[in-house]
Amino acid sequence: MDFTEERRRIFSEKMARMSIKPQDMFCRQTGLYSSFDSNGIPTHDVSGNEISKCIAKKLKKEWLKQEKLYLSNEFA
């Protein structure tokens, strides 16, 4: 794979991620999470156990990153 093909692949992956609403990004992972808050951030794992504060913080950070990416596409 040459450099231009790699750039096209990366660009198309980014465009695909830009189209996903942050509220929906974790809801597709039903094999990992069972409950979500109003923003779509997981609160309980698939076993029904509450997610630890450390993992919740990482998920929130990932959600904020997706929100920024999604909004940048919305106003472009």
N, C-alpha and C positions, 0 to 999 in steps of 0.2 A: 504494500500500500504506500503510495507516495504522499508527499506533504499536502497537496491540495485535496486529495481524497479524505485524508484524516481531518482536515479543517472542515470539509463539508459534513462529515459524519458528526463531528462535535457540534457544529452549528445546528444540524437537524435535531440532535438530541436536546439541545438547549431550547429550541423552538417548541419541541414536544412538551418539555417541562413547563414552559411559559404558559401553556394552555390549560394546565391543571389548577383548579381553584385550590387555595390553601385549605379550605374547609373540607375538601374531598380527598386530599392526598393520603391521609392515614385510613380513611374509611374503607379503602380498597384492600387493606391488609387485615382482613377478618381472621386470618390464621394466627395473628399476633395479638390483636386487641379486641376487647368485647364491648367496652363502654367509652364514650367520647363526651367531651364538654361541648358547650355551645359553639365553639370555634372549630370543632372537629379534632381537637387534640386528645389523644388517648388518656383515659384516667384509670382503666383497669386492663390487665392482660387477659388472654383468652381463658385462663383458669378462674377469672373473677377476682383475682388479687389486685389490690391497689398498686399502681405503678410507683416505684420509689421516687423520692424527690430528685435524686441525681438524674435518673432517666427522664423524668418529667421535664427537667430543665433542658436536657439535650433535645427532647422532642419539641419543646417550645421554641428553641433556637432554630431548629430545622424548619418549623412552621413559619417563623418570622422571615427566614431566608426565602422560602417559597412565596410568601406574601409579597415581598419586595420584587421578586422575579415576575410574578403574575401581574402586579400593578404596573411594572415597567412595560409590559406587553400591552396592557389595556389602554395606556395613554400614548402609545407609539403611533 
